[in-house]
Amino acid sequence: MVLRVFNTMSGKLEVLKPLKENQVSLYVCGPTVYDWAHLGHARTYLAFDVIVRWLEFKGYSVFYIQNITDVGHLTTDTAEDKISKRAIERKIEPMELVEFYIREYFKDLDALSVKRPDISPRATGHLLEIIVAIQELIQKDYAYEVKGNVFFDVTKLNDYGKLSKIKPEAMLEGSRFEVHEDKRNPRDFALWKRAEPETVLKWWSPWGIGFPGWHIECAIMGLKYLGSQFDIHGGARDLIFPHHENEIAQSEAITGKKPFVQYWLHTGFLKINGEKMAKSLGNYITIRDALKKYSAEAIRFFVMSTHYRNEIDFTDERLKGAESSLGRLYNSLESMEDAKKTSTNRKPTDAEQKFKQAIENLNEEFVMAMDEDFNTPQALAALFEMSKEINRFLDEKKQVNTEILETVFESFSELGKALGLFQQEKSQDLDEKIVNDLVQLLFDLREELRKKKEYCLSDKIRTRMKDLGLLIEDTVEGSKWKIS
């Protein structure tokens, strides 16, 4: 079975044919580290984590680069560097801000069991390469310098806009192109920005003191670590234009090789209760806050329940549903673990052989779904059908052939792990939240009995709870419980 991916450049599904046999080179745009990682980050990086895991499952060696933007990401309104702006607000050194949020970013992604990239290059560590590349673009007449600012001249390219498919006259509408009096063309973008006296992040260059533009950073880091051409470049959909469009322009102008990237993969947007996530709307959720309410695997399951290219809506109901769905899958694993204790080495029955074949068919459905542009919703559907088959069969059989059971268990668990699931360690202790919910359920039951004036039974519950170290206090304002 071949693996097909949806290429944003062509707008269609294409068979994945890496430049090097059995090796995939992958670049994903990383975070700008000036604030906490949020659920939008989780949506993108979990999606690409699943993509990396599946490529490895298929036998590919993946060389994964994900950059860290620690300078040059400009705000849309004032063309200020986001990191510098936040550092000034907090009255700390920009690199102090950067170091703090880099560490916290990796903590949050580790908590979600997202595999770390092979290299996480920082923009500030590649200033020499960036300056040399800008010089080359000027020499080739793709860029020009005015008063210490260097701009890329998009009119030099006949195919500028080929990724986004945005027509030239529409590019300025709602775009993030900076208005600047020294530009030859409003669509031209900054490769190097002149630093003002108050600028805190700035370096020497042949054009004066300044700092690099955001788009040149990713282009140069991609070229440095993956070469003049590589297999997959990914990121969120909002990066298609102008960021990825500009990466293509710069890189192909430098190398003269086309395409710069073989396949462009983009994730859909994440909304919160149907609205765009924004601090101003009060629905901005960081990864660490989400993890206080939901398990890491539930968040992962929620992300995978929607195809990576589609928009996804984060709601409490969907996360609770994800927790419940995960529980059903884990129950199937536990049922097979229990069945192993009584399994037998006798010859498999016809029913067991039929059961094994049904699981193999569903395994094939799972693989076909993932091979069709990493279709996780369909893959999960196949996994749940496997779960149903397992539960049905084990409910009917007191003893199962050991080899059959081991084969089914391995198939089920390996497919789950290929998605990053089944990483929770089996615990003999009840989860703290479950215990609290059970206590609250008992407390609520006692309240209902008191309302019905069934005092004998309600008092019995109160006594038993007290024996367990849970004190109930009945007051004029109502009842409440606490640990005594």
C-alpha positions, 0 to 999 in steps of 0.5 A: 500500500502506498502512502498519499499526502495532500500537497497544498502546492498542487491542491491534490493527493500525491504519492509520497516519494522521498528524495532519498529512499526510506528517508523523509526530511521534514521541517515544521515551523516552530513557536515564537517564544514570547508567551505560553504554548496554547491549544493552537500549538498543541493542535499543530504539533500533535498532528505532526507528531502523529505524522512522524510516528506513522512515517516511522511505523511505515519504516521511514527514517525521519529527520525532523527540524522544528525551528525556534523563532527568537527574533524577527517575528514582527507584529502586524500593526507596528512592525515591532519584534514580538519578543522585544516588545514583551521583554520591554513590557516586563522589563527583562532581557529579551533572551531571558524571556526567550530562555524561559518560554523555550524551556516551558514550551518543551515541558508542555509538549513533553507532557503531551508525549510529543516527540522532540525534533532532531534539531530545534535551531534558533534564529539568533544562532544562524545570523551569519548564514542569514546575512550571507544569504541576503547578500547573495539575494542582493547580488542576484538582483532579487533584493535591494537595500534602502537606508539600512533595510533590505527588501525582497523584490517579489516582481522578480518572480513570475510565479510568486503566489503559487502556494497560496494561489492568491492573485497579486491584486488581492495580496494586500487585502488583510495581509501582513505586509508592512507598509514602508515608504522605502519599498518599491512595491507594497508586496515586497517583504523585509529580509533585514530591518534597520534597528532604531535607537530603542531597539533591544535586539540588534546586530551588525550587518553590511547594511547597518545595525538591525535584525533579520526578518521572520521569513528569511529565518525559516528559509535559511534554517531549512536550507542549512539542515535539510539541503536545497531541496527536501521532502515535507514542510509543514505548519498551521494553515495561517502560515501559507501566506505570506510566511511559506510563500516568502520562504519559497521565494527566497529559497528558490531564488538562492538555490535556483532549484525548484521545487524548494519543498516537495510536499506542503502540509498544513493543519486546520485552525482550532476554535474554542466553543465555535470562536477563534481563540483570543485573550480578548474573548476570554477563551485563550487556553494554554496547554498547561491549563488544559492539562489541569482538566484533561489527560494528555491522551484525551487531548491527543485523542481529541486532536486526532478525532478530526482530520489534521487539515480540517478546522477543529472546535475545542469544547468541554463536551468533546474532551469529556467524550475523548476521555470516555472513548479512551476508557473503552480502548483501555478496557479492551486492553485490560480484558485481553490482559485478563484473558491471557491468565486463562489462555490455552495452547490447544489448537485454535478453533474455527471461531478463533481463526475467524476472530483473528481474520476479522482483526486482520481485516480491521488492521488493514482498514486502519493502515489504509486510512493512515496511508490516505493522508494520515486520516486519523478519524477513519483510523480511530473508527477501525480501532474502535471496531477492533475493540468491539470485536475483541470485547464481543469475542472475549465475552463469549469465550472462557478460554482463548488460544494463547497465540491468537490472543497474543497476535490480536493484542499485539496488533491492537496495541501497536496500532494505538501506539502508532498514534501515540496512544496507550502510554498510560501506565496501569495503576492499581490506585483509583484516579484522584478525580474518580475518587472525588467524583464517587464521594460527591455522588455518595454525598448527593445521594444522601442529600436526596434521601434527606429531602425524601425524609428517609433519615435512617438510610441517610444517617447510615451513609453519614456514619459510614462516610465518617468511618472512612474519614469523611465528615458531613456537616449539616448547617442552616445554609446546607450540607457540605463534606470535608476530610476529617 
